[in-house]
Amino acid sequence: MDQERIRNFSIIAHIDHGKSTLADRMLEITGVVSKREAREQILDGMDLERERGITIKAVGVTLPWTKDGVEYQLNLIDTPGHVDFSYEVSRSLAACEGAILLVDSTQGVEAQTVANCYLAVEGDLEIIPVLNKVDLQTSMPDDVAEEIENSLGLDATDAPHVSGKTGQGVKELLDRIVDQVPAPTGDRNAPLRALVIDAIYDDYRGIVVHIRVVDGVLEAKKKIMLMSSKSTYDINEVGIFQPKETSTGKLEAGEVGYFWGAIKTLDDIHIGETVTYAKDAGEVAAVALPGYAEVQPMVYAGIYPSFNADLPVLRKALDKLRLNDASFTYESEKSEALGFGFRCGFLGLLHMDVVQERIERESNVQMIQTAPSVKYEVLKNDGETIVINSPTLLPDPNFIDEIREPMVRASVVTPPEYLGLIMTFNEEKRGSYVRQEHIGQNRVILVYDLPLAEIVFDYYDKLKSGTRGYATLSYDVLGYYAADLIRLNVLVNGVEVDALSAICHRSVAEVRGRDLCQRLRKEIPRHMFDVPIQAAIGGRVVARETVKALRKDVTAKCYGGDITRKRKLLDKQKEGKKRMKHVGNVEIPQKAFLSILGGGDDGKKKKK
C-alpha cells in the first residue's frame, strides 16, 4: 500500500464511553467482519473483557476503506479506558498519527477523557473530537461540544455525531479520518526500523510480536536483530490483523501488524524494542527508535496457595500469565503466617483483580490474596536507601532516618454540588489542594495531590458512593515524598500475622487499627475458643476485638441412618474451608486478608 494512503489512529476515551462498540461498527462497515460473524466487543479477546464490558489490552486491526474512488488502509488500535491501563494507551498512541477522542454525549467530559487527551497532545497527534451515543434521548451534543472546547481547548463545533450502537455517522467519521489524520512519515528505502508495540505468548508459535514499521520493509523468512540486546532471530510469518492474524509476507514503512519466529519467551524481547535486520539479512539501522519508558507496577500484593502442595501449580500459572502480560511482575516470598507464596506487582486494583481471576480460571488453584500495598523508599541511618514493596520488609524504626511514600496528582471530574464533599474527603486523605477548573455549567475538575496508598485503600469506592456515581477519577504519579509513616501489626490469637500488617500514617494509625480489627472480627469464623484480634504499633496494642467461642457439630441432627448423610454434611463444611489458612490453630478466610480494602472494588463490575 502506498504510504500516502495509510492512516494510523487510536480511539481514546473514558471507560464506558463506547470505544469497543464504535470499533465493532467500523469492522462491520469496512467489511472486515460480516454481520453474521459480528458480536459485541469483537476486539476484546479475553472472556474477562467481555464479561466486565471493559478493554484490558490494546488491540490493532487493519481496515480497508475507499473514499472518492481511492482505497486507503486504516490501522485502528482500540485502547483501554480505565486509569489502571493508561500505559496501554500511551504505547498505542506512539504508533499513531491521529486519535479519535470519543466522548459520550449523554455524560460529557470525564477524568480519563482529559487524561487521554493530554497523552495525545504530548504525542503531537491530530485529535478528532467525536460525540458518541447521539441516538439516545438524553444526548446533549451541543452542551458536550462546549465542554470539550472549554476543558480541552479543541474545536468541537463540527465534531462528528455518531452512534456506535446503530452505526449512525460512522461512514462519515471514516471519511474524516482519511481527510484529517496525516499519512505516516518514514523512508521505505532506509534500513529496517520497527517499533515493538506489544508481545503475547502463543502455545504453538511462541511470542507473537505486534509492531509498527517506521522505516524500511520487514519481510518473512529473514533474520532480524533486536537493537538493545543484539540478539538475532529467524522470522517465520509477517502479517496484519483483520481482526485475526492474516499473513501478508511483508510489512512496509507506516504499516502496523505482527511477526512471529524463533522468539520463545517474553524475557527475550521488550516492549519499545527496535527491530532491524541482522547483518547477513540486510542493512542494519544505525540509530534505535526512542521506545517507551519501562512499565512500573504501582500496587503489590501477596498470592499464596490455599494448600502448600499447590505451590508448583500456582508458579506455573504465574509464569504463563507473565508471558501474556508484560506489566505483571512476581517474585517468591515467604510469610511466617502463610508459608511460601509470591509477591506480585500490578498497575492498580483493577489490574490486580483481573490477574487474580485469570489465575483461578486458568489453573483452578485455590489461593489466598493479601491486601495490596504500594512501594516505599526508606532512608536508613547509615545513608543507604532501599525500596520496599511489602510492610514485612520495613526495617526496625531504630535504623530508619526517613520513609518516603509515592504521591499522585489526582483529577476528579464532578458535578458542582459534590464539590464540598470531595474537598473534605480529600483533606481526610491527607490531600493537598492544587486547583479547580469549571468546564461548562455542570462540570468541575478538582485537582489534588494525594498519597497513592490512600487511593489504594478505599478512595475510589467512597468517591463513587459519596457522589452517587457521578464523579470520575484519573491520576499521575509525581514521585516520592517524606511522611511520618509507621507499620501497623495485626495479631490473631496472640500470633502476629505478617500478611495482615500495613504501613500507614501515624496520625491515622489508631483509627485504622480499630477499623481493621472490627472488620476482621466479622470475617474470621467462630472457633471452639475465644479468638482475640489486636492491632499494635511496635509493642503497644492500640485496638482489640474478640471473636467469641462457638461449639458446632454439623452432624448433630443426624440420628443414625446411612453414613452418606453425615459425609455430605462434612464434605459441605470442608468445601467452605478451602479458601482458609491456619495461623496457629485459627482459620483465616480469604476475605479477612482483603478486609483492609474496606470492600473497595475500584470500579470493576460485580461478578455474577
C-alpha positions as CSV (number, residue, x, y, z in Angstrom):
1,M,0.0,0.0,0.0
2,D,1.3,3.5,-1.0
3,Q,2.4,5.2,2.2
4,E,0.3,8.3,1.4
5,R,-2.9,6.1,1.6
6,I,-2.2,4.7,5.1
7,R,-3.8,6.2,8.2
8,N,-2.8,5.0,11.8
9,F,-5.2,6.1,14.6
10,S,-6.4,5.2,18.0
11,I,-9.7,5.6,19.8
12,I,-9.3,7.1,23.2
13,A,-12.0,7.8,25.8
14,H,-13.1,7.4,29.4
15,I,-14.3,4.0,30.4
16,D,-17.8,3.0,29.1
17,H,-18.0,5.9,26.6
18,G,-18.3,3.3,23.7
19,K,-14.8,2.7,22.2
20,S,-15.3,-1.0,21.7
21,T,-18.8,-0.6,20.3
22,L,-17.6,2.0,17.8
23,A,-14.8,-0.3,16.8
24,D,-17.3,-3.1,16.2
25,R,-19.3,-0.9,13.8
26,M,-16.1,0.2,11.9
27,L,-15.2,-3.5,11.4
28,E,-18.7,-4.2,10.1
29,I,-18.9,-1.1,7.8
30,T,-15.5,-1.7,6.3
31,G,-16.4,-5.4,5.6
32,V,-13.6,-6.8,7.8
33,V,-16.3,-8.9,9.6
34,S,-19.8,-9.7,8.3
35,K,-23.0,-9.1,10.3
36,R,-23.3,-12.8,10.7
37,E,-19.8,-13.0,12.3
38,A,-20.2,-9.9,14.4
39,R,-20.6,-10.0,18.2
40,E,-20.2,-7.4,20.9
41,Q,-16.6,-6.3,21.7
42,I,-15.0,-8.1,18.7
43,L,-11.6,-6.8,19.5
44,D,-11.8,-7.8,23.2
45,G,-10.5,-11.4,23.0
46,M,-10.5,-12.2,26.7
47,D,-13.6,-13.6,28.4
48,L,-13.0,-11.2,31.3
49,E,-13.1,-8.2,28.9
50,R,-16.5,-9.2,27.5
51,E,-17.9,-10.1,30.9
52,R,-16.9,-6.9,32.5
53,G,-17.5,-4.7,29.5
54,I,-14.0,-3.3,29.6
55,T,-10.9,-3.3,27.4
56,I,-7.8,-4.5,29.1
57,K,-5.3,-5.0,26.2
58,A,-4.8,-2.6,23.3
59,V,-5.6,-4.5,20.1
60,G,-4.9,-3.4,16.5
61,V,-6.9,-4.1,13.3
62,T,-6.4,-3.1,9.6
63,L,-9.5,-1.7,7.9
64,P,-9.8,-1.2,4.1
65,W,-11.7,2.0,3.2
66,T,-12.5,3.6,-0.1
67,K,-13.1,7.4,-0.4
68,D,-13.6,9.2,-3.7
69,G,-12.6,6.0,-5.6
70,V,-9.2,5.8,-3.8
71,E,-8.6,2.8,-1.5
72,Y,-7.0,3.5,1.9
73,Q,-5.6,1.4,4.7
74,L,-6.8,2.4,8.1
75,N,-4.9,0.9,11.1
76,L,-7.1,1.2,14.2
77,I,-5.7,0.5,17.7
78,D,-8.5,0.1,20.3
79,T,-7.3,1.2,23.7
80,P,-8.5,0.7,27.3
81,G,-10.3,3.5,29.2
82,H,-9.6,2.6,32.8
83,V,-6.9,4.6,34.7
84,D,-5.0,1.4,35.5
85,F,-4.3,0.7,31.9
86,S,-3.2,4.2,30.8
87,Y,0.2,2.7,29.9
88,E,-1.5,0.7,27.1
89,V,-3.0,4.0,25.8
90,S,0.4,5.7,25.7
91,R,2.0,2.8,23.9
92,S,-0.8,2.7,21.3
93,L,-0.5,6.5,20.7
94,A,3.2,6.2,20.0
95,A,2.3,4.0,16.9
96,C,-0.3,6.5,15.5
97,E,-0.5,9.9,13.8
98,G,-4.1,10.6,14.9
99,A,-6.6,9.9,17.7
100,I,-10.3,9.9,17.9
101,L,-11.3,11.5,21.2
102,L,-14.6,9.8,21.9
103,V,-17.0,11.5,24.3
104,D,-20.3,10.1,25.5
105,S,-22.8,12.8,24.6
106,T,-25.1,11.8,27.5
107,Q,-22.2,12.0,30.1
108,G,-19.8,14.7,28.9
109,V,-16.1,15.1,29.6
110,E,-14.8,12.8,32.3
111,A,-11.5,12.3,34.1
112,Q,-9.9,9.9,31.6
113,T,-11.2,12.0,28.7
114,V,-8.9,14.8,29.9
115,A,-6.0,12.5,30.8
116,N,-6.0,10.6,27.5
117,C,-6.4,13.9,25.5
118,Y,-3.2,15.2,27.2
119,L,-1.4,12.0,26.2
120,A,-2.4,12.6,22.6
121,V,-1.3,16.2,22.7
122,E,2.1,15.2,24.2
123,G,2.4,12.7,21.3
124,D,1.7,15.6,18.8
125,L,-1.2,13.7,17.3
126,E,-4.1,15.0,15.2
127,I,-7.1,14.8,17.5
128,I,-10.6,14.4,16.2
129,P,-13.3,15.0,18.9
130,V,-16.3,12.8,18.3
131,L,-19.7,12.8,20.1
132,N,-21.0,9.2,20.7
133,K,-24.4,7.8,21.6
134,V,-26.3,10.6,19.9
135,D,-29.2,8.1,19.3
136,L,-30.2,8.3,23.0
137,Q,-32.9,10.7,24.1
138,T,-30.6,12.0,26.9
139,S,-28.0,13.0,24.4
140,M,-26.7,16.6,24.7
141,P,-24.3,17.1,21.8
142,D,-24.2,20.9,21.9
143,D,-23.6,21.1,25.6
144,V,-20.9,18.4,25.5
145,A,-19.2,20.1,22.5
146,E,-19.0,23.3,24.6
147,E,-17.5,21.2,27.5
148,I,-14.8,19.8,25.1
149,E,-13.9,23.3,23.9
150,N,-13.8,24.8,27.5
151,S,-11.9,22.0,29.1
152,L,-9.6,20.7,26.4
153,G,-9.3,23.7,24.0
154,L,-10.3,21.6,21.0
155,D,-12.6,22.9,18.3
156,A,-15.7,20.8,18.6
157,T,-18.2,22.9,16.6
158,D,-18.2,20.4,13.8
159,A,-17.4,17.3,15.8
160,P,-18.9,14.2,14.1
161,H,-22.1,12.9,15.8
162,V,-22.1,9.1,15.8
163,S,-23.7,6.2,17.4
164,G,-21.5,3.1,17.8
165,K,-24.7,1.1,18.5
166,T,-26.7,1.9,15.4
167,G,-23.8,2.9,13.0
168,Q,-25.1,6.4,12.5
169,G,-22.3,8.8,11.3
170,V,-19.6,6.1,11.3
171,K,-19.1,6.2,7.5
172,E,-18.7,10.0,7.7
173,L,-16.2,9.5,10.6
174,L,-14.1,7.1,8.4
175,D,-14.0,9.8,5.7
176,R,-13.0,12.4,8.3
177,I,-10.1,10.1,9.4
178,V,-8.9,9.9,5.8
179,D,-9.0,13.8,5.4
180,Q,-7.6,14.8,8.8
181,V,-5.2,12.2,10.0
182,P,-1.8,12.7,8.3
183,A,-0.1,9.8,6.5
184,P,2.8,8.2,8.3
185,T,6.3,9.5,7.7
186,G,9.2,7.1,7.1
187,D,11.6,6.0,4.3
188,R,10.8,2.6,2.7
189,N,14.3,2.6,1.2
190,A,16.1,3.1,4.5
191,P,17.3,0.3,6.8
192,L,14.5,-1.5,8.6
193,R,13.4,0.0,11.9
194,A,10.2,-1.3,13.5
195,L,8.8,-0.4,17.0
196,V,7.6,-3.3,19.2
197,I,4.1,-2.2,20.5
198,D,3.2,-5.4,22.3
199,A,4.1,-9.1,22.5
200,I,1.9,-12.0,23.5
201,Y,2.6,-15.7,24.0
202,D,1.1,-18.4,21.8
203,D,1.3,-22.1,22.7
204,Y,2.2,-23.1,19.2
205,R,4.2,-20.3,17.8
206,G,6.0,-18.8,20.8
207,I,6.0,-15.0,21.1
208,V,3.8,-13.1,18.6
209,V,5.2,-9.6,18.3
210,H,2.9,-6.6,17.5
211,I,4.9,-3.9,15.6
212,R,4.7,-0.6,13.7
213,V,7.2,-0.4,10.9
214,V,8.8,3.1,10.9
215,D,11.4,2.7,8.1
216,G,12.2,0.1,5.6
217,V,10.4,-3.2,4.8
218,L,10.0,-6.2,7.1
219,E,9.9,-9.5,5.2
220,A,9.2,-13.0,6.3
221,K,11.9,-15.8,6.1
222,K,14.6,-13.3,7.0
223,K,16.7,-12.9,10.2
224,I,16.1,-9.9,12.4
225,M,18.1,-8.3,15.2
226,L,16.8,-6.6,18.4
227,M,18.9,-3.5,18.7
228,S,19.2,-3.3,22.5
229,S,20.2,-6.9,23.1
230,K,21.8,-7.5,19.7
231,S,20.2,-11.0,19.7
232,T,19.0,-12.4,16.4
233,Y,16.0,-14.5,15.4
234,D,14.6,-16.0,12.2
235,I,11.1,-14.8,11.2
236,N,8.5,-17.3,10.0
237,E,5.5,-15.2,9.3
238,V,4.6,-11.5,8.9
239,G,1.1,-10.1,8.6
240,I,-1.8,-7.8,9.6
241,F,-4.8,-8.1,11.9
242,Q,-8.2,-8.4,10.2
243,P,-9.0,-8.9,13.2
244,K,-7.5,-12.4,13.2
245,E,-3.8,-12.7,12.1
246,T,-3.6,-12.7,8.3
247,S,-0.3,-13.4,6.7
248,T,0.9,-10.9,4.1
249,G,4.6,-11.8,3.7
250,K,5.8,-8.3,4.4
251,L,5.1,-5.0,6.2
252,E,6.3,-1.7,4.7
253,A,7.1,1.6,6.4
254,G,3.9,3.1,8.0
255,E,2.1,-0.2,8.4
256,V,1.0,-1.9,11.6
257,G,1.0,-5.7,12.0
258,Y,2.8,-8.7,13.6
259,F,5.5,-11.2,13.2
260,W,6.5,-14.5,14.9
261,G,9.5,-16.7,14.6
262,A,12.1,-18.2,17.0
263,I,11.4,-16.0,20.0
264,K,10.2,-18.2,22.8
265,T,9.8,-16.1,26.0
266,L,8.9,-12.5,26.8
267,D,12.3,-12.1,28.5
268,D,13.8,-12.3,25.0
269,I,12.0,-9.2,23.8
270,H,11.0,-5.9,25.5
271,I,8.1,-3.6,24.7
272,G,9.5,-0.5,22.9
273,E,12.4,-2.5,21.4
274,T,13.6,-1.6,17.9
275,V,13.7,-4.3,15.3
276,T,16.2,-4.2,12.4
277,Y,17.8,-6.8,10.1
278,A,20.7,-9.0,11.2
279,K,24.0,-8.2,9.4
280,D,23.7,-11.2,7.0
281,A,20.0,-10.4,6.1
282,G,20.1,-6.7,5.2
283,E,21.3,-3.3,6.1
284,V,21.4,-2.7,9.9
285,A,19.9,0.5,11.2
286,A,22.3,2.9,12.9
287,V,20.1,4.5,15.5
288,A,17.3,2.8,17.6
289,L,13.8,4.3,18.0
290,P,13.1,6.2,21.2
291,G,10.9,3.3,22.6
292,Y,8.9,3.5,25.8
293,A,9.6,4.1,29.5
294,E,9.6,0.8,31.3
295,V,6.3,0.0,33.0
296,Q,6.5,0.2,36.8
297,P,4.0,-1.7,38.9
298,M,2.2,0.6,41.4
299,V,0.4,-1.9,43.7
300,Y,1.8,-5.0,45.3
301,A,0.0,-8.0,47.0
302,G,0.9,-11.4,48.2
303,I,-0.6,-14.5,46.5
304,Y,-0.3,-17.8,48.3
305,P,-1.8,-21.3,47.5
306,S,-4.5,-22.4,50.0
307,F,-2.8,-25.8,50.1
308,N,1.0,-25.9,50.1
309,A,1.0,-28.8,47.7
310,D,-0.4,-26.4,45.0
311,L,2.7,-24.1,45.0
312,P,4.2,-25.6,41.8
313,V,0.8,-25.3,40.0
314,L,0.5,-21.6,41.1
315,R,4.1,-20.9,40.0
316,K,3.3,-22.4,36.6
317,A,0.1,-20.3,36.3
318,L,2.0,-17.1,37.1
319,D,4.7,-18.0,34.6
320,K,2.0,-18.4,31.9
321,L,0.3,-15.2,32.8
322,R,3.6,-13.3,32.7
323,L,4.1,-14.4,29.1
324,N,0.9,-12.5,28.1
325,D,1.1,-9.5,30.4
326,A,4.4,-7.6,30.4
327,S,3.2,-5.3,33.1
328,F,2.7,-8.1,35.6
329,T,5.7,-9.0,37.8
330,Y,6.2,-11.5,40.6
331,E,8.9,-12.9,42.9
332,S,9.0,-15.7,45.5
333,E,8.4,-14.7,49.2
334,K,7.8,-16.5,52.5
335,S,5.3,-15.4,55.1
336,E,5.5,-16.7,58.7
337,A,1.8,-17.0,58.7
338,L,1.0,-18.2,55.2
339,G,4.1,-20.1,54.2
340,F,5.6,-19.9,50.7
341,G,4.0,-17.8,48.0
342,F,4.7,-14.9,45.6
343,R,4.9,-11.1,45.9
344,C,3.1,-9.8,42.7
345,G,3.2,-6.3,41.2
346,F,0.2,-4.7,39.4
347,L,-0.7,-1.5,37.7
348,G,-3.7,-0.9,40.0
349,L,-6.5,-2.5,41.9
350,L,-8.5,-3.4,38.7
351,H,-5.4,-5.0,37.2
352,M,-4.8,-6.9,40.4
353,D,-8.4,-8.2,40.4
354,V,-8.2,-9.2,36.7
355,V,-4.9,-11.1,37.3
356,Q,-6.3,-13.0,40.3
357,E,-9.4,-14.0,38.4
358,R,-7.4,-15.2,35.4
359,I,-5.2,-17.3,37.6
360,E,-8.1,-19.0,39.3
361,R,-9.9,-19.6,36.0
362,E,-7.0,-20.9,34.0
363,S,-5.3,-23.0,36.7
364,N,-8.1,-23.9,39.0
365,V,-5.9,-23.2,42.0
366,Q,-7.5,-22.1,45.3
367,M,-5.4,-19.2,46.6
368,I,-5.2,-16.5,49.3
369,Q,-4.5,-12.9,48.2
370,T,-3.3,-10.4,50.8
371,A,-4.3,-6.8,51.0
372,P,-2.5,-4.5,48.5
373,S,0.3,-2.1,49.4
374,V,2.5,0.4,47.5
375,K,6.2,0.9,47.1
376,Y,8.1,3.0,49.7
377,E,11.6,4.5,49.8
378,V,13.3,4.0,53.1
379,L,16.4,6.1,54.0
380,K,18.4,4.3,56.7
381,N,20.6,5.8,59.3
382,D,23.7,4.6,57.5
383,G,22.7,6.6,54.4
384,E,21.5,3.6,52.4
385,T,18.2,4.0,50.5
386,I,16.1,0.9,50.0
387,V,12.8,0.4,48.2
388,I,10.3,-2.0,49.8
389,N,7.0,-3.3,48.4
390,S,5.8,-5.1,51.5
391,P,5.2,-4.0,55.1
392,T,7.2,-7.0,56.3
393,L,10.3,-5.6,54.7
394,L,10.2,-2.3,56.7
395,P,13.4,-2.2,58.9
396,D,13.2,-1.6,62.7
397,P,12.4,2.1,63.5
398,N,15.8,2.4,65.2
399,F,17.5,2.1,61.8
400,I,15.2,4.4,59.8
401,D,16.0,8.0,59.2
402,E,13.1,8.8,56.8
403,I,10.3,7.0,54.9
404,R,9.1,8.3,51.6
405,E,5.7,7.4,50.0
406,P,4.5,7.8,46.4
407,M,2.4,10.8,45.7
408,V,-0.1,11.2,42.8
409,R,-1.8,14.2,41.2
410,A,-5.4,13.2,41.1
411,S,-8.0,14.9,38.9
412,V,-11.7,14.4,39.9
413,V,-14.4,15.5,37.5
414,T,-17.7,16.1,39.4
415,P,-21.0,18.0,39.3
416,P,-20.6,21.2,41.3
417,E,-23.0,20.1,44.1
418,Y,-20.5,17.5,45.3
419,L,-17.5,19.8,45.4
420,G,-17.5,20.4,49.2
421,L,-17.9,16.7,50.0
422,I,-15.0,15.8,47.8
423,M,-12.8,18.5,49.1
424,T,-13.5,17.4,52.7
425,F,-12.9,13.8,51.7
426,N,-9.5,14.7,50.1
427,E,-8.4,16.6,53.2
428,E,-9.2,13.5,55.3
429,K,-7.0,11.5,52.9
430,R,-4.0,13.8,53.5
431,G,-4.5,15.6,50.2
432,S,-3.1,19.0,49.2
433,Y,-5.3,21.3,47.1
434,V,-3.8,22.3,43.7
435,R,-6.6,23.9,41.6
436,Q,-10.1,23.6,40.3
437,E,-11.5,24.4,36.8
438,H,-15.1,24.7,35.6
439,I,-15.9,23.0,32.3
440,G,-19.3,24.0,31.1
441,Q,-22.2,24.7,33.6
442,N,-22.4,21.2,35.1
443,R,-18.8,20.0,35.5
444,V,-15.8,20.9,37.7
445,I,-12.3,19.4,37.6
446,L,-10.8,19.3,41.1
447,V,-7.1,18.6,41.3
448,Y,-5.4,17.4,44.5
449,D,-2.0,15.8,45.4
450,L,-2.7,12.6,47.3
451,P,-0.7,9.7,48.7
452,L,-1.1,6.7,46.4
453,A,-1.6,4.5,49.5
454,E,-4.8,6.4,50.3
455,I,-6.2,5.8,46.8
456,V,-5.4,2.1,47.1
457,F,-7.0,1.8,50.5
458,D,-10.7,2.7,49.7
459,Y,-10.7,6.0,47.8
460,Y,-12.5,5.0,44.6
461,D,-15.3,3.2,46.4
462,K,-16.0,6.1,48.8
463,L,-15.7,8.7,46.0
464,K,-18.3,6.8,43.9
465,S,-20.7,6.2,46.8
466,G,-20.5,9.8,48.1
467,T,-21.2,11.3,44.7
468,R,-23.9,8.7,43.6
469,G,-21.5,7.5,40.9
470,Y,-21.2,10.9,39.1
471,A,-17.5,11.7,40.0
472,T,-14.7,10.1,37.9
473,L,-11.0,9.8,38.8
474,S,-7.7,10.0,37.0
475,Y,-4.2,10.3,38.4
476,D,-0.5,10.5,37.5
477,V,2.4,9.6,39.8
478,L,4.5,12.6,40.9
479,G,7.3,10.9,42.9
480,Y,8.3,10.0,46.4
481,Y,7.9,12.4,49.4
482,A,8.8,12.1,53.1
483,A,6.0,11.3,55.5
484,D,5.5,10.2,59.2
485,L,4.8,6.5,58.5
486,I,4.7,3.5,60.8
487,R,4.0,-0.2,60.5
488,L,0.7,-1.4,61.9
489,N,0.9,-5.0,63.0
490,V,-2.0,-7.4,63.5
491,L,-2.1,-10.3,66.0
492,V,-4.6,-13.1,65.8
493,N,-4.9,-15.2,68.9
494,G,-1.6,-13.8,70.1
495,V,0.3,-14.7,66.9
496,E,1.5,-11.9,64.6
497,V,0.1,-12.3,61.1
498,D,2.6,-10.6,58.9
499,A,0.4,-10.8,55.8
500,L,-2.2,-8.6,57.5
501,S,0.3,-5.9,58.5
502,A,0.1,-2.5,56.8
503,I,2.1,0.8,56.5
504,C,0.1,3.9,57.4
505,H,0.5,7.4,58.6
506,R,1.0,7.8,62.3
507,S,-2.0,10.3,62.6
508,V,-4.5,7.7,61.4
509,A,-2.8,4.5,62.8
510,E,-5.1,4.0,65.8
511,V,-8.3,4.7,63.9
512,R,-7.1,2.4,61.1
513,G,-6.2,-0.3,63.7
514,R,-9.7,-0.2,65.3
515,D,-11.4,-0.3,62.0
516,L,-9.3,-3.2,60.8
517,C,-9.9,-5.2,64.0
518,Q,-13.7,-4.7,63.6
519,R,-13.6,-5.9,60.0
520,L,-11.5,-8.9,60.9
521,R,-13.9,-9.9,63.7
522,K,-16.7,-10.1,61.1
523,E,-14.7,-12.1,58.7
524,I,-12.9,-14.7,60.9
525,P,-15.2,-17.6,61.7
526,R,-16.0,-18.5,65.3
527,H,-14.0,-21.3,66.7
528,M,-14.3,-23.6,69.8
529,F,-12.4,-20.9,71.8
530,D,-12.2,-17.1,72.0
531,V,-10.0,-15.6,69.3
532,P,-8.5,-12.2,70.3
533,I,-7.7,-9.8,67.4
534,Q,-5.2,-7.0,68.2
535,A,-3.7,-4.1,66.3
536,A,-0.3,-2.9,67.5
537,I,2.3,-0.3,66.8
538,G,5.6,-1.8,67.9
539,G,4.9,-3.3,71.3
540,R,1.9,-1.0,72.0
541,V,-1.6,-2.5,71.4
542,V,-3.9,0.2,70.0
543,A,-7.1,-1.8,69.3
544,R,-8.6,-5.2,70.2
545,E,-11.7,-7.2,69.2
546,T,-12.7,-10.7,70.2
547,V,-14.4,-13.5,68.2
548,K,-16.4,-15.4,70.7
549,A,-16.2,-19.1,71.1
550,L,-18.7,-21.5,69.3
551,R,-19.3,-25.2,69.6
552,K,-20.8,-26.5,66.4
553,D,-21.4,-30.1,65.3
554,V,-22.8,-30.2,61.8
555,T,-23.8,-33.8,62.2
556,A,-25.7,-33.3,65.4
557,K,-29.1,-33.6,63.8
558,C,-28.2,-37.0,62.1
559,Y,-29.6,-39.7,64.4
560,G,-28.3,-43.0,62.9
561,G,-29.2,-43.8,59.3
562,D,-27.0,-44.0,56.2
563,I,-23.4,-42.8,56.8
564,T,-23.5,-40.9,53.5
565,R,-25.8,-38.3,55.1
566,K,-23.1,-37.4,57.5
567,R,-20.4,-37.4,54.8
568,K,-22.4,-35.0,52.7
569,L,-22.6,-32.5,55.6
570,L,-18.9,-32.9,56.4
571,D,-17.9,-32.5,52.8
572,K,-20.0,-29.3,52.5
573,Q,-18.3,-27.9,55.6
574,K,-14.9,-28.9,54.2
575,E,-15.6,-27.1,50.9
576,G,-16.4,-23.9,52.8
577,K,-12.9,-24.0,54.4
578,K,-10.9,-24.4,51.2
579,R,-10.0,-20.7,50.9
580,M,-8.7,-20.5,54.5
581,K,-5.3,-20.5,56.1
582,H,-4.3,-21.7,59.5
583,V,-2.4,-19.3,61.7
584,G,-1.6,-21.4,64.7
585,N,-4.9,-23.1,65.4
586,V,-7.1,-20.3,63.9
587,E,-8.5,-20.5,60.4
588,I,-8.5,-17.2,58.5
589,P,-10.6,-16.9,55.3
590,Q,-9.6,-15.0,52.1
591,K,-12.0,-12.1,52.9
592,A,-10.0,-11.3,56.0
593,F,-6.9,-10.6,54.1
594,L,-8.8,-8.2,51.8
595,S,-10.7,-6.6,54.7
596,I,-8.1,-3.8,54.8
597,L,-9.6,-2.6,51.5
598,G,-12.9,-1.9,53.1
599,G,-14.8,-3.6,50.2
600,G,-13.5,-1.2,47.5
601,D,-13.6,-2.7,44.0
602,D,-12.0,0.2,42.1
603,G,-15.0,0.5,39.8
604,K,-15.0,-3.1,38.4
605,K,-18.3,-4.7,37.7
606,K,-19.6,-7.1,40.2
607,K,-19.2,-10.8,39.3
608,K,-22.5,-12.7,39.0
